[in-house]
Amino acid sequence: MGRKDSSKDVPVDNYRKQIGKQDHKKSKAEMKEIKAKAQVKKGENLLMRDISMLLGFIGLIMSVVYLILYFYLDFKAIQMAKK
C-alpha cells in the first residue's frame, strides 16, 4: 500500500503546483504592464528626439542662409565702396 500512495502526487505537491501556476500567471500580466509602460516611455523619447532633430535642422538651415546672405551683401557693399 505504501508504494501506491508514494507513486501518486501528494495533495501538498498539487497545491504547490497550483500556486506556482497562479504566480506565473500574475507575473505574465505584470510583465505585460511593464513592457507597455516601457514602450510608452520609449515612444516619448523618440518623439522628443525627433522634435529636437527637426528644430536643429531648421536652425542649421537658417544659419547657412544667414551666412550666405551676410557674405553676399558684404561683398556687394565692398564692391560699391570701390566705385
C-alpha positions in Angstrom: 0.0 0.0 0.0 2.8 2.4 0.7 4.0 2.1 -2.8 0.8 3.1 -4.4 0.4 6.1 -2.2 4.0 7.3 -2.9 3.7 7.0 -6.7 0.9 9.5 -6.9 1.2 13.2 -6.3 0.8 14.2 -2.8 -2.0 16.8 -2.3 0.5 19.2 -0.9 2.6 19.0 -4.1 -0.5 19.6 -6.2 -1.4 22.6 -4.1 2.2 24.0 -4.6 2.0 23.4 -8.3 -1.3 25.3 -8.5 0.1 28.2 -6.5 3.2 28.3 -8.8 0.9 28.4 -11.9 -1.1 31.3 -10.4 2.1 33.2 -9.5 3.4 32.6 -13.1 0.1 34.0 -14.5 0.4 37.0 -12.3 4.0 37.6 -13.3 3.0 37.4 -17.0 0.3 40.1 -16.5 2.8 42.2 -14.6 5.4 41.7 -17.3 2.9 42.9 -20.0 2.2 46.0 -17.9 5.9 46.7 -17.5 6.5 46.2 -21.2 3.6 48.5 -22.1 5.0 51.2 -19.8 8.5 50.8 -21.3 7.1 51.2 -24.8 5.2 54.3 -23.9 8.4 55.8 -22.4 10.4 54.8 -25.5 7.8 56.4 -27.7 8.0 59.6 -25.7 11.8 59.6 -26.0 11.6 59.1 -29.8 9.1 61.9 -30.1 11.3 64.3 -28.2 14.4 63.2 -30.2 12.5 63.7 -33.5 11.3 67.2 -32.4 14.8 68.2 -31.3 16.4 67.0 -34.5 13.8 68.9 -36.6 14.4 72.1 -34.7 18.2 71.6 -35.0 18.0 71.1 -38.8 15.8 74.2 -39.2 18.3 76.2 -37.1 21.1 74.9 -39.2 19.4 75.8 -42.5 18.6 79.3 -41.2 22.2 79.8 -40.1 23.5 78.7 -43.5 21.1 81.0 -45.3 22.1 83.9 -43.0 25.8 83.4 -43.6 25.3 83.2 -47.4 23.3 86.4 -47.3 25.7 88.2 -45.0 28.8 87.4 -47.1 26.9 88.2 -50.4 25.7 91.6 -49.1 29.1 92.3 -47.5 30.8 91.5 -50.8 28.3 93.7 -52.6 29.0 96.6 -50.2 32.7 96.3 -50.7 32.2 96.5 -54.5 30.0 99.6 -54.2 32.6 101.2 -51.9 35.4 100.7 -54.5 33.3 102.5 -57.2 
